[in-house]
Amino acid sequence: MRKSSTDGSASKRSYGQYCGLARALDVVGGRWSLLIVRELLVGPARYGQLQAGLPGIATNLLAQRLRELEEAGVVERTLDTESNGVAYMLTPWGHELRDTVAALVNWSSPLMITGPQGDAFQGHWLVVAVDSLLRDKRFDESVTVGLAVDDVIVSVHVGRTGARVELCGDTVPDTVFRGDPAIVLGLASGMLPIEQAVAGGELTGRAADLAVAFG
């Protein structure tokens, strides 16, 4: 890669190719960039929240990546109403990366079979992962179930128009399946049969609801 920038200065690394894929990678191909997008697909986040959700990233690198994504028009700043401070969110163009992220999540399925093997996992990552795994599916029935890892519960609502996945609020679904990350993701991906998942986790509610969502 050579260094370039839109104003001609030598500050940004670029493949220097007139190719859509190359130019897309110029913007989001840097280390951590798509993981920042993953965090912001869940919702706006303050700098400290982003750093907490990206274990292993150096604070100066996070600041650099946010600056690059902001300059590229992928990320923008907004007011965090809770702290009256700065939060980051995806622009409408940035939100269009949801399909790209979903495709990569589905493509990664063979890489996930081995389990975490010591890698970090945070419960809120389920929002993007499960949304990606269910993105192209349609369902004959409507049901809402919860998926839980540690102290995080994700609400999964499925129906004829598809699936909606979000962090669970004050109201917890009647059916909640709790397990370790590999079991929960295996269930959501359809690679782990429901009976086997339930045997390895903890189910509150009806197994039939899991069958509607993940069967």
Backbone as CSV, one residue per row, in Angstrom:
resi,resn,N_x,N_y,N_z,CA_x,CA_y,CA_z,C_x,C_y,C_z
1,MET,0.835,-1.201,0.000,0.000,0.000,0.000,0.866,1.247,0.000
2,ARG,0.430,2.280,-0.686,1.120,3.557,-0.616,0.295,4.508,0.225
3,LYS,0.916,5.591,0.658,0.210,6.574,1.456,-0.316,7.682,0.557
4,SER,-1.568,8.047,0.797,-2.152,9.160,0.061,-3.321,9.683,0.854
5,SER,-3.930,10.739,0.400,-5.143,11.250,1.019,-5.929,11.987,-0.035
6,THR,-7.174,12.309,0.291,-8.034,12.951,-0.690,-7.526,14.328,-1.086
7,ASP,-6.724,14.971,-0.223,-6.216,16.295,-0.576,-4.807,16.228,-1.158
8,GLY,-4.330,14.999,-1.405,-3.036,14.845,-2.045,-1.874,14.748,-1.087
9,SER,-2.100,14.940,0.215,-1.013,14.841,1.180,-0.724,13.384,1.488
10,ALA,0.478,13.112,1.961,0.878,11.729,2.232,0.579,11.377,3.680
11,SER,-0.711,11.240,4.023,-1.066,10.975,5.407,-1.901,9.720,5.574
12,LYS,-2.506,9.232,4.524,-3.399,8.090,4.641,-2.945,6.985,3.710
13,ARG,-2.915,5.758,4.228,-2.492,4.628,3.415,-3.579,4.277,2.411
14,SER,-3.161,3.998,1.191,-4.109,3.672,0.132,-3.516,2.597,-0.763
15,TYR,-4.392,1.748,-1.317,-3.934,0.773,-2.295,-3.610,1.432,-3.628
16,GLY,-4.122,2.641,-3.847,-3.828,3.349,-5.081,-4.406,2.681,-6.309
17,GLN,-5.563,2.032,-6.149,-6.194,1.332,-7.264,-7.591,1.896,-7.515
18,TYR,-7.918,2.118,-8.791,-9.261,2.570,-9.155,-10.163,1.340,-9.238
19,CYS,-10.522,0.844,-8.078,-11.300,-0.385,-7.923,-12.181,-0.195,-6.701
20,GLY,-13.464,-0.547,-6.817,-14.381,-0.336,-5.707,-13.951,-1.055,-4.445
21,LEU,-13.478,-2.303,-4.581,-13.046,-3.050,-3.405,-11.832,-2.395,-2.767
22,ALA,-10.870,-1.995,-3.590,-9.666,-1.361,-3.053,-10.011,-0.063,-2.335
23,ARG,-10.889,0.734,-2.922,-11.234,2.004,-2.286,-12.059,1.791,-1.019
24,ALA,-12.893,0.752,-1.011,-13.619,0.430,0.219,-12.642,0.025,1.317
25,LEU,-11.637,-0.773,0.956,-10.641,-1.198,1.937,-9.771,-0.028,2.389
26,ASP,-9.576,0.963,1.520,-8.876,2.175,1.951,-9.579,2.808,3.147
27,VAL,-10.910,2.676,3.189,-11.705,3.329,4.237,-11.891,2.433,5.453
28,VAL,-12.253,1.167,5.245,-12.604,0.309,6.388,-11.717,-0.922,6.500
29,GLY,-10.643,-0.976,5.732,-9.783,-2.152,5.758,-8.696,-2.112,6.810
30,GLY,-8.574,-0.997,7.518,-7.551,-0.898,8.552,-7.888,-1.759,9.758
31,ARG,-6.856,-2.178,10.478,-7.051,-2.990,11.682,-7.963,-2.254,12.657
32,TRP,-8.989,-2.912,13.149,-9.978,-2.432,14.110,-11.127,-1.648,13.471
33,SER,-10.993,-1.217,12.229,-12.016,-0.327,11.667,-13.389,-0.985,11.622
34,LEU,-13.475,-2.207,11.089,-14.779,-2.865,11.011,-15.283,-3.285,12.385
35,LEU,-14.389,-3.487,13.332,-14.845,-3.803,14.685,-15.436,-2.564,15.356
36,ILE,-14.920,-1.394,15.027,-15.552,-0.154,15.483,-16.945,-0.041,14.875
37,VAL,-17.062,-0.370,13.593,-18.376,-0.372,12.945,-19.306,-1.357,13.648
38,ARG,-18.792,-2.538,13.990,-19.608,-3.521,14.724,-20.175,-2.920,16.004
39,GLU,-19.325,-2.230,16.765,-19.785,-1.624,18.015,-20.882,-0.598,17.759
40,LEU,-20.727,0.199,16.713,-21.678,1.280,16.449,-22.942,0.782,15.759
41,LEU,-22.914,-0.422,15.194,-24.147,-1.012,14.679,-25.105,-1.344,15.817
42,VAL,-24.575,-1.559,17.015,-25.432,-1.786,18.187,-26.120,-0.493,18.588
43,GLY,-25.415,0.639,18.420,-25.969,1.943,18.757,-24.853,2.931,19.024
44,PRO,-25.189,4.220,19.173,-24.165,5.225,19.484,-23.412,4.861,20.754
45,ALA,-22.153,5.257,20.821,-21.326,4.905,21.977,-20.327,6.017,22.253
46,ARG,-20.042,6.205,23.539,-19.001,7.147,23.930,-17.633,6.498,23.728
47,TYR,-16.603,7.327,23.765,-15.247,6.841,23.530,-14.892,5.719,24.507
48,GLY,-15.189,5.923,25.785,-14.867,4.909,26.782,-15.625,3.616,26.560
49,GLN,-16.874,3.717,26.098,-17.653,2.515,25.805,-17.062,1.759,24.626
50,LEU,-16.605,2.506,23.624,-15.964,1.858,22.483,-14.693,1.139,22.914
51,GLN,-13.905,1.795,23.732,-12.659,1.172,24.174,-12.937,-0.087,24.995
52,ALA,-13.974,-0.037,25.838,-14.328,-1.211,26.638,-14.829,-2.352,25.763
53,GLY,-15.495,-2.018,24.657,-16.032,-3.037,23.766,-15.036,-3.562,22.756
54,LEU,-13.823,-3.014,22.779,-12.771,-3.430,21.846,-11.529,-3.828,22.635
55,PRO,-11.608,-4.912,23.404,-10.468,-5.290,24.239,-9.208,-5.508,23.411
56,GLY,-8.138,-4.850,23.835,-6.866,-4.994,23.140,-6.471,-3.795,22.307
57,ILE,-7.404,-2.868,22.050,-7.064,-1.720,21.224,-6.374,-0.650,22.074
58,ALA,-5.323,-0.065,21.535,-4.642,1.037,22.217,-5.462,2.310,22.042
59,THR,-5.471,3.150,23.061,-6.326,4.337,23.011,-5.933,5.273,21.875
60,ASN,-4.636,5.372,21.570,-4.234,6.253,20.470,-4.672,5.699,19.119
61,LEU,-4.696,4.366,18.992,-5.140,3.764,17.737,-6.646,3.916,17.570
62,LEU,-7.395,3.780,18.666,-8.840,4.004,18.594,-9.132,5.431,18.154
63,ALA,-8.422,6.391,18.734,-8.622,7.791,18.351,-8.300,7.999,16.874
64,GLN,-7.237,7.362,16.401,-6.852,7.499,14.995,-7.902,6.902,14.073
65,ARG,-8.383,5.700,14.412,-9.375,5.050,13.558,-10.686,5.838,13.543
66,LEU,-11.102,6.354,14.688,-12.322,7.163,14.722,-12.164,8.412,13.866
67,ARG,-11.006,9.027,13.945,-10.751,10.221,13.136,-10.804,9.883,11.644
68,GLU,-10.200,8.760,11.260,-10.207,8.355,9.853,-11.626,8.050,9.374
69,LEU,-12.389,7.328,10.186,-13.755,6.983,9.796,-14.647,8.220,9.748
70,GLU,-14.381,9.166,10.637,-15.147,10.411,10.628,-14.820,11.228,9.380
71,GLU,-13.544,11.324,9.045,-13.136,12.070,7.855,-13.681,11.435,6.580
72,ALA,-13.827,10.107,6.597,-14.330,9.398,5.417,-15.846,9.471,5.291
73,GLY,-16.537,9.931,6.346,-17.993,10.029,6.296,-18.713,8.787,6.761
74,VAL,-17.998,7.885,7.445,-18.605,6.656,7.950,-19.169,6.862,9.353
75,VAL,-18.490,7.669,10.143,-18.844,7.921,11.542,-19.031,9.417,11.742
76,GLU,-19.931,9.778,12.636,-20.103,11.179,12.999,-20.286,11.290,14.505
77,ARG,-20.086,12.487,15.010,-20.246,12.728,16.438,-21.672,13.186,16.729
78,THR,-22.124,12.846,17.927,-23.442,13.263,18.367,-23.373,13.556,19.858
79,LEU,-24.417,14.135,20.400,-24.458,14.444,21.825,-25.015,13.257,22.590
80,ASP,-24.270,12.819,23.590,-24.759,11.771,24.478,-25.612,12.428,25.559
81,THR,-26.896,12.133,25.555,-27.821,12.829,26.452,-27.602,12.468,27.916
82,GLU,-27.031,11.298,28.185,-26.810,10.897,29.576,-25.666,11.667,30.212
83,SER,-24.591,11.869,29.447,-23.402,12.509,30.015,-23.203,13.939,29.526
84,ASN,-24.022,14.355,28.537,-23.825,15.646,27.872,-22.443,15.745,27.241
85,GLY,-21.875,14.589,26.930,-20.579,14.541,26.271,-20.722,14.065,24.837
86,VAL,-19.594,13.750,24.240,-19.562,13.333,22.839,-19.778,11.828,22.737
87,ALA,-20.598,11.440,21.798,-20.746,10.032,21.437,-20.521,9.908,19.937
88,TYR,-20.273,8.690,19.507,-20.040,8.424,18.091,-21.165,7.551,17.562
89,MET,-21.536,7.788,16.315,-22.581,6.999,15.684,-22.253,6.850,14.203
90,LEU,-22.865,5.863,13.573,-22.680,5.675,12.145,-23.534,6.673,11.373
91,THR,-22.992,7.172,10.287,-23.780,7.977,9.361,-24.692,7.038,8.566
92,PRO,-25.660,7.572,7.822,-26.464,6.686,6.966,-25.604,5.838,6.030
93,TRP,-24.546,6.432,5.479,-23.637,5.666,4.619,-22.910,4.598,5.428
94,GLY,-22.535,4.938,6.651,-21.890,3.956,7.513,-22.802,2.787,7.830
95,HIS,-24.102,3.073,8.023,-25.060,2.003,8.317,-25.190,1.025,7.154
96,GLU,-24.847,1.466,5.944,-24.919,0.563,4.801,-23.899,-0.566,4.903
97,LEU,-22.946,-0.439,5.814,-21.979,-1.518,6.041,-22.595,-2.707,6.767
98,ARG,-23.832,-2.567,7.237,-24.475,-3.674,7.950,-24.502,-4.935,7.087
99,ASP,-24.842,-4.793,5.813,-24.890,-5.962,4.934,-23.504,-6.565,4.738
100,THR,-22.492,-5.707,4.642,-21.115,-6.191,4.497,-20.688,-6.965,5.733
101,VAL,-20.984,-6.411,6.904,-20.644,-7.089,8.155,-21.393,-8.416,8.256
102,ALA,-22.676,-8.413,7.885,-23.468,-9.642,7.941,-22.872,-10.718,7.038
103,ALA,-22.439,-10.323,5.849,-21.842,-11.293,4.931,-20.566,-11.886,5.520
104,LEU,-19.754,-11.064,6.160,-18.516,-11.555,6.764,-18.798,-12.468,7.951
105,VAL,-19.811,-12.117,8.754,-20.173,-12.975,9.890,-20.594,-14.352,9.391
106,ASN,-21.432,-14.392,8.369,-21.869,-15.682,7.833,-20.713,-16.437,7.185
107,TRP,-19.837,-15.726,6.503,-18.672,-16.352,5.877,-17.746,-16.970,6.923
108,SER,-17.755,-16.398,8.133,-16.826,-16.839,9.178,-17.270,-18.105,9.895
109,SER,-18.447,-18.629,9.578,-18.987,-19.765,10.342,-17.996,-20.917,10.511
110,PRO,-17.271,-21.348,9.468,-16.307,-22.440,9.678,-15.190,-22.076,10.659
111,LEU,-14.908,-20.779,10.800,-13.847,-20.342,11.703,-14.295,-20.345,13.158
112,MET,-15.614,-20.414,13.381,-16.159,-20.318,14.736,-16.384,-21.683,15.380
113,ILE,-16.260,-22.747,14.595,-16.582,-24.086,15.094,-15.691,-24.482,16.262
114,THR,-14.454,-24.014,16.260,-13.502,-24.428,17.296,-13.769,-23.772,18.644
115,GLY,-14.681,-22.804,18.717,-14.962,-22.131,19.979,-13.980,-21.010,20.258
116,PRO,-14.122,-20.346,21.400,-13.306,-19.155,21.692,-11.807,-19.420,21.777
117,GLN,-11.410,-20.565,22.313,-9.987,-20.902,22.472,-9.208,-19.777,23.149
118,GLY,-9.809,-19.189,24.171,-9.136,-18.139,24.925,-9.377,-16.739,24.414
119,ASP,-10.039,-16.597,23.263,-10.342,-15.264,22.743,-11.425,-14.593,23.589
120,ALA,-11.381,-13.276,23.627,-12.370,-12.508,24.388,-13.747,-12.608,23.736
121,PHE,-14.776,-12.453,24.558,-16.146,-12.360,24.054,-16.935,-11.452,24.980
122,GLN,-17.761,-10.596,24.382,-18.653,-9.741,25.154,-20.081,-9.958,24.674
123,GLY,-21.012,-9.988,25.629,-22.379,-10.356,25.322,-23.052,-9.480,24.284
124,HIS,-22.733,-8.183,24.275,-23.420,-7.305,23.325,-23.017,-7.578,21.883
125,TRP,-21.925,-8.316,21.679,-21.552,-8.691,20.311,-22.603,-9.596,19.678
126,LEU,-23.445,-10.221,20.510,-24.507,-11.069,19.976,-25.474,-10.287,19.089
127,VAL,-25.646,-8.992,19.351,-26.615,-8.215,18.573,-26.273,-8.288,17.087
128,VAL,-25.042,-7.953,16.748,-24.636,-7.957,15.342,-24.518,-9.384,14.818
129,ALA,-23.983,-10.293,15.640,-23.792,-11.671,15.188,-25.120,-12.342,14.861
130,VAL,-26.079,-12.272,15.779,-27.361,-12.958,15.571,-28.163,-12.269,14.470
131,ASP,-28.134,-10.937,14.439,-28.799,-10.220,13.350,-28.250,-10.669,12.000
132,SER,-26.942,-10.848,11.921,-26.316,-11.274,10.668,-26.735,-12.690,10.295
133,LEU,-26.770,-13.582,11.279,-27.092,-14.981,11.012,-28.548,-15.174,10.595
134,LEU,-29.438,-14.284,11.058,-30.866,-14.415,10.744,-31.322,-13.449,9.658
135,ARG,-30.406,-12.695,9.106,-30.751,-11.540,8.270,-31.611,-11.881,7.059
136,ASP,-31.336,-12.963,6.396,-32.045,-13.294,5.158,-33.179,-14.292,5.369
137,LYS,-33.516,-14.572,6.617,-34.539,-15.573,6.896,-35.908,-14.930,7.100
138,ARG,-36.948,-15.689,6.764,-38.321,-15.294,7.038,-38.974,-16.412,7.841
139,PHE,-39.961,-16.068,8.654,-40.494,-17.016,9.619,-42.012,-17.084,9.490
140,ASP,-42.553,-18.294,9.629,-43.995,-18.494,9.502,-44.749,-18.002,10.725
141,GLU,-44.084,-17.991,11.872,-44.707,-17.551,13.117,-43.914,-16.398,13.715
142,SER,-44.559,-15.686,14.635,-43.889,-14.597,15.345,-43.610,-15.024,16.782
143,VAL,-42.413,-14.737,17.234,-42.045,-15.066,18.605,-40.871,-14.182,19.012
144,THR,-40.769,-13.926,20.297,-39.630,-13.191,20.839,-38.938,-14.058,21.876
145,VAL,-37.646,-14.239,21.702,-36.870,-15.030,22.655,-35.658,-14.212,23.086
146,GLY,-35.086,-14.600,24.200,-33.874,-13.967,24.678,-32.696,-14.918,24.570
147,LEU,-31.548,-14.378,24.210,-30.297,-15.126,24.230,-29.374,-14.431,25.218
148,ALA,-28.803,-15.193,26.126,-28.020,-14.592,27.196,-26.640,-15.224,27.296
149,VAL,-25.649,-14.365,27.425,-24.288,-14.775,27.758,-23.844,-13.900,28.921
150,ASP,-23.457,-14.529,30.006,-23.103,-13.809,31.234,-24.282,-12.936,31.663
151,ASP,-24.082,-11.639,31.834,-25.160,-10.782,32.335,-25.845,-9.983,31.233
152,VAL,-25.591,-10.327,29.975,-26.188,-9.612,28.845,-27.256,-10.484,28.197
153,ILE,-28.448,-9.912,28.016,-29.536,-10.604,27.331,-29.871,-9.837,26.059
154,VAL,-29.932,-10.554,24.961,-30.295,-9.982,23.669,-31.690,-10.462,23.308
155,SER,-32.542,-9.538,22.899,-33.904,-9.869,22.494,-33.933,-10.145,20.992
156,VAL,-34.504,-11.288,20.629,-34.603,-11.690,19.221,-36.075,-11.862,18.881
157,HIS,-36.593,-10.965,18.050,-37.988,-11.073,17.608,-37.996,-11.501,16.150
158,VAL,-38.707,-12.582,15.850,-38.791,-13.063,14.473,-40.251,-13.088,14.032
159,GLY,-40.449,-12.929,12.731,-41.790,-12.944,12.164,-41.716,-12.988,10.654
160,ARG,-42.837,-12.752,10.018,-42.912,-12.869,8.558,-42.019,-11.862,7.835
161,THR,-41.728,-10.735,8.479,-40.887,-9.724,7.833,-39.403,-9.911,8.132
162,GLY,-39.071,-10.912,8.941,-37.670,-11.152,9.248,-37.402,-11.111,10.738
163,ALA,-36.173,-10.760,11.093,-35.752,-10.766,12.493,-35.321,-9.372,12.924
164,ARG,-35.573,-9.073,14.198,-35.083,-7.834,14.814,-34.336,-8.225,16.082
165,VAL,-33.094,-7.790,16.178,-32.239,-8.178,17.299,-31.738,-6.913,17.985
166,GLU,-31.864,-6.865,19.300,-31.437,-5.683,20.048,-31.138,-6.072,21.488
167,LEU,-30.403,-5.213,22.162,-30.160,-5.446,23.580,-31.475,-5.403,24.331
168,CYS,-31.628,-6.306,25.267,-32.875,-6.407,26.008,-33.006,-5.229,26.969
169,GLY,-34.190,-4.643,27.007,-34.454,-3.548,27.925,-34.973,-4.065,29.252
170,ASP,-35.912,-3.328,29.825,-36.453,-3.712,31.133,-37.327,-4.959,31.057
171,THR,-37.949,-5.185,29.894,-38.835,-6.337,29.732,-38.061,-7.502,29.131
172,VAL,-37.987,-8.593,29.871,-37.260,-9.781,29.422,-38.256,-10.761,28.810
173,PRO,-37.955,-11.341,27.653,-38.868,-12.319,27.044,-39.149,-13.492,27.978
174,ASP,-40.304,-14.120,27.780,-40.671,-15.272,28.610,-39.722,-16.446,28.383
175,THR,-39.231,-16.557,27.160,-38.299,-17.635,26.835,-36.897,-17.059,26.685
176,VAL,-35.990,-17.537,27.510,-34.595,-17.085,27.468,-33.686,-18.303,27.488
177,PHE,-32.761,-18.337,26.544,-31.754,-19.394,26.538,-30.417,-18.787,26.931
178,ARG,-29.782,-19.401,27.913,-28.500,-18.912,28.415,-27.441,-19.990,28.213
179,GLY,-26.289,-19.576,27.715,-25.217,-20.534,27.515,-23.902,-19.835,27.284
180,ASP,-22.860,-20.614,27.041,-21.582,-19.983,26.723,-21.626,-19.506,25.275
181,PRO,-20.700,-18.641,24.865,-20.777,-18.047,23.526,-20.860,-19.066,22.396
182,ALA,-20.081,-20.135,22.476,-20.068,-21.109,21.384,-21.420,-21.796,21.233
183,ILE,-22.064,-22.108,22.349,-23.365,-22.777,22.288,-24.437,-21.824,21.773
184,VAL,-24.441,-20.593,22.271,-25.454,-19.624,21.843,-25.299,-19.313,20.356
185,LEU,-24.079,-19.096,19.896,-23.861,-18.813,18.481,-24.137,-20.041,17.619
186,GLY,-23.820,-21.218,18.138,-24.134,-22.441,17.405,-25.626,-22.614,17.218
187,LEU,-26.401,-22.289,18.259,-27.860,-22.343,18.168,-28.369,-21.339,17.144
188,ALA,-27.892,-20.098,17.237,-28.382,-19.042,16.346,-28.030,-19.314,14.890
189,SER,-26.895,-19.953,14.656,-26.461,-20.219,13.281,-27.139,-21.434,12.680
190,GLY,-27.788,-22.250,13.525,-28.401,-23.476,13.047,-27.434,-24.634,12.957
191,MET,-26.176,-24.418,13.337,-25.179,-25.482,13.262,-25.255,-26.424,14.455
192,LEU,-25.923,-25.976,15.529,-26.073,-26.801,16.723,-27.557,-27.103,16.908
193,PRO,-27.956,-28.370,16.882,-29.369,-28.709,17.064,-29.905,-28.168,18.387
194,ILE,-31.187,-27.809,18.385,-31.785,-27.200,19.567,-31.656,-28.114,20.783
195,GLU,-31.915,-29.404,20.596,-31.832,-30.330,21.728,-30.431,-30.355,22.326
196,GLN,-29.425,-30.317,21.467,-28.044,-30.348,21.945,-27.679,-29.037,22.634
197,ALA,-28.177,-27.926,22.082,-27.911,-26.631,22.705,-28.535,-26.564,24.091
198,VAL,-29.793,-26.982,24.195,-30.495,-26.931,25.481,-29.794,-27.809,26.508
199,ALA,-29.282,-28.948,26.061,-28.577,-29.844,26.977,-27.299,-29.208,27.513
200,GLY,-26.709,-28.303,26.730,-25.459,-27.678,27.148,-25.625,-26.304,27.755
201,GLY,-26.885,-25.818,27.807,-27.131,-24.494,28.361,-28.249,-24.525,29.380
202,GLU,-28.931,-23.402,29.516,-30.019,-23.286,30.491,-31.196,-22.582,29.821
203,LEU,-32.325,-23.260,29.750,-33.511,-22.721,29.089,-34.578,-22.383,30.106
204,THR,-35.064,-21.144,30.035,-36.244,-20.731,30.787,-37.347,-20.467,29.769
205,GLY,-38.465,-21.169,29.886,-39.540,-20.993,28.920,-39.686,-22.205,28.025
206,ARG,-40.082,-21.965,26.770,-40.482,-23.049,25.877,-39.438,-23.327,24.809
207,ALA,-39.066,-24.585,24.689,-38.164,-24.987,23.613,-38.813,-24.758,22.255
208,ALA,-40.155,-24.801,22.210,-40.861,-24.573,20.947,-40.596,-23.168,20.411
209,ASP,-40.411,-22.189,21.300,-40.098,-20.830,20.852,-38.724,-20.783,20.182
210,LEU,-37.781,-21.527,20.739,-36.458,-21.602,20.109,-36.558,-22.243,18.732
211,ALA,-37.445,-23.229,18.604,-37.609,-23.910,17.320,-38.142,-22.957,16.258
212,VAL,-39.038,-22.047,16.649,-39.563,-21.066,15.694,-38.447,-20.137,15.222
213,ALA,-37.623,-19.688,16.159,-36.588,-18.706,15.828,-35.368,-19.322,15.160
214,PHE,-34.990,-20.521,15.593,-33.709,-21.071,15.152,-33.812,-22.468,14.548
215,GLY,-35.031,-22.985,14.443,-35.193,-24.337,13.938,-35.035,-24.431,12.428
